[in-house]
Amino acid sequence: MISKLVKCMLLIATIAAPECLFAQAEFPQRIVSDRKNSVAQQQKPYVILISADGFRHDYAKKYQAENLLRLSAAGVQAESLIPSYPTLTFPNHYTLVTGLYPAHHGLVNNTFYDRGRNDRYSMSAKTKVQDGTWYGGTPLWVLAEQQQMVSASLFWVGSEADVKGVRPTYSYDFTEKFPMADRIQVVKDWLNLPEEKRPHLITFYISEPDHSGHDHGPESEQAAKAVKMVDEAILELTEVVKATGLPVNFIFLADHGMTSVDRERPLTVPKSIDPEKFVVPTSGTTVSIHAKNKVDIKPLYKQLRKEAVDYKVYLKTKMPRKFHYGAKDDKFNRIGDILLIPEWPRVFSSRTPSPGQHGFDPSKVKDMHATFFAWGPAFKSGLKIPAFENVNVYPLITEILGLEYTEKIDGKKKVLHHVLK
C-alpha cells in the first residue's frame, strides 16, 4: 500500500493536493517536479552515502558499534579515511562529494573571506549556504541529475544550493530538529517511489557524534552514547532498505575525527595583527590572515615568526605541499596570505575552548582520521584496506552508479577500484 508521503511526492503540486500540505509543514521537502530517471538509469544500482559527523576512525571498536562492525565485516573496512586539510566539516563534506581538495572546490574553511567578493561565507549564514555561486566542482547529485539519474539529499553540505543551477530532485534544508525515525521514513518512501521517480543516489547526514565530541570530549560517556545512537540508526535504516528488495549499496563515513585539546592554555590571536590592515575571518585550528595591502604581508610575517610559540607561521606561497592549501592550489583566492597553524593540543581561542576539537594536520594527528565502511552488492566481502584520502570516495561512487565525469578531480578511480566485485 502506497504511503501518504509517497502520494504527495508524486502529486507534488501541493496547492492542488491539500492532503499533501502536512509534508510542507515543519520540515518542507524541496521537489523538482520535472525530473525522472532515464530508462538506462533505472537499471542502475543504488548508493546511500551516510556521514556521521566526527565519527573518528577508532570509534566503532572503541565504543562497540556492533551493527556497524557486523555490516562492514560483510563488506569493506578501511584502517581509516584521511580527511583533507583543514579537517573541518564544510570543507570535507564538500570534498567527499566533489573529489576535490578544499582549495580546489572553494570551501576552504567553515568560515572564510573571499577577496574578489569582499564578502565572507559562513556555515551559519543560510543565505550564503544556499547560494550556488560560492561552490566549485560538480557534486555527485549534480553529476547524476545531468545524466538523468534522480538524486535525493537528507542533508549534505552544498545540497541546499543550486550548484551549476542544479539541486537534488528531492532535498531538505538542514535542521537538527528532524527526528531520526522520520528521516528513515523519508528514505523508505523515496525508495518506494516508481522506478522513473526513485532516487539512485541518496546522501544522509547525521550530526553526531560531532556535537558530543566537541561538548564533552572524544573520551567521554556522552561521545560513547552518541556512537551507540548512530549505530542503532544505521541498523534501522538498513532494515527498512532491506525490505524494499532493491540492490542498495551503503557507504558509511565521516568528514573528520575528534581529539582532546589543551583547555587551560588557549592561544590568543597575536595583537601584532592590525585589524586596519588585515582581515581575519576565523581562528581555532587555522588562523587565516588576509592583507588589505600586499606590502604589509612580509613585515607581519617576520614579526609573527619572532613571536610564534606552539604554532607555525606560513606564507600562503610557502605552504607545505602536503596540505594542498597553498597559493598554487588556491583556485578561488580564499586562503589567507599568512596562516597560523597551532601545534596539537593547542588551539587559538578567545575563551576556554571546548574539550573536543578538529581541524589539525591529519598527517600529524591521527585522531583527525575518520571512519570508512562500505557494504552491499557492489562490494567485496570481508575486505580490509589501508587508510586512503577522502578525495577518492567520489570516483568510487561514480563507478558504482556508472556515471561519467570529464572535469579534472583530485581523486583517482584506481585507489578504490579493487574494493568492488
N, C-alpha and C positions, 0 to 999 in steps of 0.2 A: 504494500500500500504506500503510495507516494505521500511524503510528509507535506505539511502546510508550507514549510520553508522552501522546499523544492518547488512546489507550485508557484510560490512567489518569485523564485529565481527565474522561472520560465515566463511568468507573466510580465515581470519587470516593471511595466508601466503602472506604478502604484496608484496613480490618480484614478485609473480605470479599474483598479482592483483593490477595493477597500480592505479585503481580507488580508492584504499584504502589508498594511500600514504598521503592524507590530514590528516588522523587520526594520522599519525606518525609525524606531523609537530611540532607545538608549544607545544602541550600537548599530547605526545605519551602515548597510553594506553598499559599496560602490559597485555597480554592474555596468559594463559596456555592452549594450544590448545587441549590437550588430555583429558580434564575433561568433565564430564556430570553428571547430576542428575540420580541416580538410579530410577527405576520405583516407588519404595516405597517413595522416597524423592519428587518425582514430585507431590505427593498428599498432601504434607505438606503446611501449610500457609507460609506467608512471613513476614519478620520483616525488617523495616528500622530504624536503630539506628542513631539518629541525635544528635550531640553535637554542641551547640553554646557556644564556649569557654567563660568562665567568666560570664555566664548568671546567675546572682545572684538569690537567692530563691524568692526575692520580686520584681524582675524586671518586670514581666508580668503585675502585678497590678499597680505597681508604674508608669510605662510608657505606660500603656494601650495597651498592646499587644492583641488587640481584637480577632484576629484569633486564637492565641494560647489558650486564655481563653475560647473561644467558643468550639474549638475542644476538649480540655481536659475536659470541663464540661460534654461532652458526653462520657467521659471515666474515667480516674483516675488522680487525682491531689494530690500530696504529699505536706505536710506542707513544707518540704524541703528535699534535698538529702545531706546527711552528707559526705563530702569528707574524704579521708584518709590523714593522715599526712605523709609528708608535703603537704599542699594544693596547689600543683603546677601542671602545665599542663601535663607534660610527665608521672609523677608517677600516676596521677589519671586517665588519659585516658587509660593507660595500666591496671590499676586496674579494670576499668569498663568492659574490655573485657577478663579478666582472672579470676576475682573473688578472687584475692589475694591482700593482703596489699603490699605496695611498697617494704618493706624489704623482702617479700617472693617471689616477682617476679623479683626483681633485679634493677628496675629503681627507685632508692632511691632519686633522685633529677633530675632536668633538666640537671645539670652538676654534675658529681661525679667521684671519684677516685676509681679504682679497684686495691687493693694491690697485688693480685695474678698476674695480668697482668702488673702491674706497668704502668698503662695507664689510660687515662681519657675518659669518654663518655661525649658528649655534644650534646644537641638537635640541635645545629647549625653545627655540623660536619656530613656531608652527609655520609661519609664512615662508621662512627660508627652507624648512624641511620639505615643504610641498612645492617648491619652485624647481622645476626640472633643469633650469639653466645653470644650477650650481653643480650638476653631476656630469662627470665624464664617463667614458666607457659605454658598453652595451650590456645592461643587466640581463640575467638569464630570462626573465619574463618578457623583456622587450625582444630578445632574440627569438623566443618561442612564438610570440604573437606575430612577429614579422614573417614567420614561416607557417602561419595559420595553425598554430598549436595553442589551445586555450590554456591560460595560466591563472593561478589564484594565490593570494597572499594573506595569511593571517599574521600580518606584521613582518616587516623586514625594512632595514634602512634603505631608503630610496623608493620603496613601493608606493608611497603616498604621492610621489611626484610624477609629472608627465615627462620622464626622461626620453628624449628624442620624440616627444609628443605622444608617448605610449605609456599607459598604465596596465597592470594586470586586468584581465577580464573581470575577475572578482577580487575585491580587496576591502579591507577595513582600515580606518585611521587608528593609529596606535592608542591604546588606553590600558592602563593597569587594571581597570575595573572589570574587564571582560572575564567572567568566570571560566575556569578551565573546562568544566563539563560542557559549557556552551560552545567553547572553541572546538572541542572534539566533535560535538554535534554538527557544527558547521562543515567540518571536513567530511563527515559521513554524508551529509546532504550534497556536498559538491560531488562526491564520488558516486552518488546515486542519480545524478543527472543523466539524461540521454547522451549517447556517445558523442553526438556533434557538439554538445554543450559542456561536456565533462572536462575539467582541467587535468592535464597530464603532468604539470609541474605545480607543486604546492610548497610555499615557504611557510614555516610555522615557528614563531619566535616565542621563547619563554624568558622572562626577565630574571629568574632565579637560576642558580644560586648567587648571582652577582650582588643583589641587594644585601643578602645576609652576609656575604663575604666582606663587603665594604663596612657594614654597620657593626659587625661583631668579630671579624677576622676569619681567615680560612680554617683555623683550627677549632672553631667554636662549635658548640652544640647546635646553634642556630644554622650554621652552614651545613652541618650533617643532616638536619631535618629538611633543609631546602633540597638537598640532593635526593633524599628519600621521596619528597614530593614530586620532583621531576621524574624519578624512576617510576612511580606509580602512574603518573600521567602518560608516560610513554607506553606502559602496559595497556592502559585503557585505550589509547589511540590505536595501537597495533591490533587489539581485539576487534575494535569497530571496523578497521580497514579489512581485516581478515574475512569478516562476514560478507564483504562485497564480492569476494572471489576474484578481484582484479589483480593483475601482476604488478604489485606496488613495491618499489624499492625504497628503503629508508636510509637516509644519511643523517646521523646524529653527530653534532659537533658543537664547538663553541668558538667565540671570537677571540678569547684570550683566557689566561688563568687568573690567579689571585695570589698575593703574598702579604705577609705581615711586615709592617714598616715601623720605623722609629717615631713614636708619637711624642716623645719627650723633647726632641731636638729638631723641630721643623726648620728647614732652611727658609730664609727670607729673601725675597727678590731684591737684588742689590740696589742700594739707593743711588748708586752712580748712574743708573739708567734714568735719564732725564725725560719725563713724560712730554715735555715740549718738543723733544727731538725724536722720540721713539714711540711706537705703538706696541704694546704688549697685550695681546688678546687673551692669553691664558697662562697658567702656571701648572703646578703639580709635578708630573714626571718629565715634562718638557716645557721650558720657557722659551717662547719664540719671540724674538725682538726684531721689529721692522723699523728701519731708519727712514725718517721723512726726507732726509738729505744724505746721499751716499757718502759725502765727505766725513760724516760723523761715525761711520762704521768702524774704521780701523782704530781711531783713538779709544772708543769704548771697548773694543775687543782687547786691546792691550791692557786697559785698566782692569777689565774683568779677569783676565788671565792672572794678574797680580793678586787679585782678591780671592780667587777661587779656592774654596775648601770643601771637599766632599761633593764636588760637581765638576764636570768637564765643560769647557768653553770651546765652541766650534764656530768657525765661519761657515756659512752655507756652501761656499766654494771649496771648503776643505773637509767636508763631512766624510767619515769613513765609508767606503764603498758598500760595506755590508748592510748599511741602513737603507739603501735605495732612496735616500732622502736628502740629497744634495742639490746643488744648482743645476747639474745636468739632468736630474730627474724631475725637477720642479716644473712640470708641464703647464701649470696654471698660475705660477708665480705667487704661491700662497705660503711658502715656507719662509720663516724669518731670516734676515741677513745674518743674525747671530743666534746660536742656540745654546741654551744651558741645559745639561743633562745630568741629573743628580746620580750619585753612586748609591745603589741599594745598600741599606734600607732607608736612606734619607729621602725626603720629598720636600718640595717647595710648598709652603702654606703659610697664610697669614694668621691661622689659628691652629688649634690641635687637630691634626689630621685624623681621619677615620682609621680604624685598626687595619683594614684591608685595602690594598691599592694594586693597580696595574698600570702599565704604560712603559715599563722598563725594557731595556735591551734584552730580547729573548735569547741571544747568544751567550749572555752572562747570567741571566736569572731564569733558571729552569721553571720556576713557579709561573712564569708567563705563558708556558706552553699549555695548549688546550687539548681537549679530547677529540678523537675521530673514531667513530664506529660506523659500520655500514652492513646492511643485510637485505636480503631479498633475492628474487630470481636472477638478477643480473650479476650477482656477486659470487665469487668462490666461497667455499665454506671452510671454517677453521683456519683462516689465514691471518698470520701476524706479520706486520710490516714495520720497517723503521720509521722514525719521525720524518715528516716532509713539510714543505712550505705550503701555506694555505692558498697561494695563488693557483695551485694545481687542482683545486676542487672544481673550478669552472669547466675546464676541458673534460674532466671525468663525467660530469653531468651531461654535457653536450653529447658525449659519446653514447651514454645510455639512452638518451632521448633521440639520437640521430639528428641532431641539429648542427647545421654548418655555420661556421663563423669565418669571416675573411679579415677582420681587423686584427692587428697585432696585439697579442696579450703577453703577459709575463709567465703565465702557467704553461706547462708542457704536457701533452697527452701521454707521452711515453713514461712519465713518472708513475702514473697510477693505472696504466692500461692493463697491467698484469693482474690486477685485483678482480677483473671481470672474467666471466666464463668465456 
